[in-house]
Amino acid sequence: MRKGVLGCVGIVVALGVIVAIWGGGRYNTLVAQQEAVETAWSQVENVYQRRADLIPNLVETVKGAKDFEQETLTKVVEARAKVGQTTVQGPPSALEMQQFQTAQDGLSSALSRLMVVVERYPDIKATQNFRDLQVALEGTENRIAVERKRYNEVAQTFNTTRRKVPTIMVANLLGFEAKPYFAATLGADQAPQVQF
């Protein structure tokens, strides 16, 4: 009888060790993937910060033009200020992602309006400073698209791993939350209308 009890205890201990090793492996996988998400998010913030840093130079260059439409510059400055007020520590929650994206979309829209208005001012377009800043902003916008895509890819990998059975039990038990994705800007599915 004593041998049977010891055998059962041994089986329970062995199962406990197996579950602990398995759970530790799932935990380590989630930690590694969460770190990848945080790294990707840092890169997203990095390229958005680059854009924010370029805007004061662009605004000052455009201000130098005589009779430029002040309202457009004001909207760019206000949009940049809103972006500066929308701070996120680490990868955002779904609500923080929406607020962050709304602020960034507002700045993108203001910059687009600025570039359209500048077309009416050949003196501005002709300056080397403006051309250099325009090229830098275009490059930054491309970097933003690339980093957003990379973030979405690592968030997707994390979310997929997190949702798989039995990893979801470890994730829920230890508080690993799903990561939100960047979504297309509202109206991005509509082709822009060009009028001459």
C-alpha positions in Angstrom: 0.0 0.0 0.0 2.8 2.4 0.9 4.5 1.7 -2.5 1.2 2.6 -4.3 1.0 5.9 -2.4 4.6 6.7 -3.2 4.0 5.8 -6.9 1.0 8.1 -7.0 2.9 10.9 -5.4 5.8 10.4 -7.8 3.4 10.6 -10.8 1.8 13.8 -9.4 5.2 15.3 -8.8 6.4 14.3 -12.3 3.2 15.8 -13.8 3.7 19.0 -11.8 7.3 19.3 -13.1 6.2 18.7 -16.7 3.4 21.4 -16.3 5.9 23.8 -14.7 8.4 23.3 -17.5 5.7 23.7 -20.1 4.2 26.8 -18.4 7.7 28.3 -18.1 8.3 27.7 -21.8 5.0 29.4 -22.8 5.8 32.3 -20.4 9.3 32.7 -22.0 7.8 32.7 -25.5 5.2 35.4 -24.5 7.9 37.5 -22.8 10.2 37.3 -25.9 7.3 38.3 -28.2 6.2 41.1 -25.9 9.7 42.5 -26.0 9.6 42.4 -29.8 6.3 44.3 -29.7 7.9 46.9 -27.4 10.9 47.3 -29.6 8.7 47.7 -32.7 6.6 50.3 -30.9 9.7 52.2 -30.0 10.6 52.4 -33.6 7.2 53.7 -34.5 7.6 56.4 -31.9 11.1 57.1 -33.2 9.9 57.9 -36.7 6.9 59.9 -35.6 9.3 61.9 -33.4 11.5 62.5 -36.4 8.5 63.9 -38.3 7.6 66.1 -35.3 11.2 67.4 -35.1 11.1 68.4 -38.8 7.9 70.4 -38.6 9.2 73.5 -36.8 11.9 73.9 -39.5 9.3 73.5 -42.2 7.0 76.0 -40.5 9.8 78.6 -40.2 10.8 78.1 -43.8 7.2 78.7 -44.9 6.8 81.7 -42.5 9.5 83.4 -44.4 7.3 83.7 -47.4 5.5 87.0 -47.7 1.6 86.8 -47.5 1.5 83.1 -46.8 -1.8 81.8 -45.5 -1.4 82.0 -41.7 -4.4 79.7 -41.0 -2.7 76.7 -42.6 0.5 77.2 -40.6 -1.6 77.6 -37.4 -3.3 74.3 -38.1 0.0 72.5 -38.6 1.4 74.0 -35.3 -1.8 73.0 -33.4 -1.8 69.5 -34.8 1.9 69.0 -33.9 1.1 70.3 -30.3 -1.8 67.7 -30.0 0.7 65.0 -31.1 3.1 66.1 -28.4 0.3 65.9 -25.8 -0.6 62.3 -26.8 2.0 60.3 -25.0 2.1 56.5 -24.6 4.4 54.6 -22.4 5.3 51.3 -24.1 3.0 49.6 -26.5 -0.4 51.2 -26.3 -3.8 49.8 -25.1 -6.6 49.8 -27.7 -7.9 53.2 -26.5 -4.4 54.7 -26.3 -3.7 53.4 -29.9 -6.9 55.1 -31.1 -6.0 58.4 -29.4 -2.4 58.2 -30.7 -3.5 57.4 -34.3 -6.2 60.2 -34.2 -3.5 62.8 -33.2 -1.1 61.5 -35.9 -3.8 61.5 -38.5 -4.6 65.1 -37.7 -1.0 66.1 -38.2 -0.8 64.1 -41.4 -3.9 65.9 -42.7 -2.5 69.4 -41.7 0.8 68.6 -43.4 -1.1 67.5 -46.5 -3.1 70.8 -46.6 0.2 72.7 -46.1 1.8 71.0 -49.1 -1.3 71.8 -51.2 -1.3 75.4 -50.2 2.5 75.7 -50.9 1.8 74.8 -54.5 0.3 78.3 -54.9 3.5 79.9 -53.7 6.3 79.3 -56.2 8.8 81.4 -54.1 8.5 78.9 -51.3 8.8 75.8 -53.5 11.9 77.3 -55.1 13.9 77.6 -51.9 16.5 74.8 -51.3 15.5 74.7 -47.6 11.9 73.9 -48.4 12.8 71.3 -51.0 15.2 69.6 -48.5 12.5 69.6 -45.8 9.9 68.3 -48.2 12.2 65.4 -49.2 13.0 64.7 -45.5 9.3 64.7 -44.7 8.5 62.4 -47.6 11.2 60.0 -46.5 9.9 60.1 -42.9 6.4 59.3 -44.0 7.7 56.3 -45.8 9.6 55.2 -42.7 6.4 55.7 -40.7 4.6 53.3 -43.0 7.4 50.7 -42.8 7.6 50.9 -39.0 3.8 50.7 -38.6 3.8 47.6 -40.8 6.6 46.0 -38.7 4.7 46.8 -35.5 1.6 45.2 -36.9 3.6 42.1 -37.8 5.1 41.5 -34.4 1.8 42.4 -32.7 0.1 39.8 -34.9 2.8 37.2 -34.0 2.3 37.9 -30.3 -1.5 38.0 -30.5 -1.6 34.7 -32.4 0.7 33.0 -29.9 -1.3 34.4 -27.0 -4.6 33.2 -28.4 -3.5 29.6 -29.0 -4.6 26.9 -26.7 -3.1 26.1 -24.2 -0.9 29.3 -24.2 -4.0 31.4 -23.6 -4.3 30.0 -20.1 -0.8 31.1 -19.2 -1.4 34.5 -20.9 -4.7 35.1 -19.0 -3.2 33.8 -15.7 -0.2 36.1 -16.0 -1.9 39.2 -17.5 -0.5 39.2 -21.0 -2.9 41.5 -22.9 -3.5 41.4 -26.7 -1.8 44.2 -28.6 -3.8 46.6 -30.8 -3.0 47.1 -34.5 -2.5 50.2 -36.5 -5.5 50.6 -38.8 -5.9 52.5 -42.1 -6.9 56.1 -41.8 -10.7 56.7 -42.1 -11.4 57.2 -45.7 -8.2 55.7 -47.0 -10.3 53.2 -48.9 -11.6 56.0 -51.1 -9.5 57.2 -54.1 -8.7 60.9 -53.9 -10.4 63.1 -56.3 -8.2 65.1 -58.6 -9.6 68.2 -60.1 -7.9 70.5 -62.6 
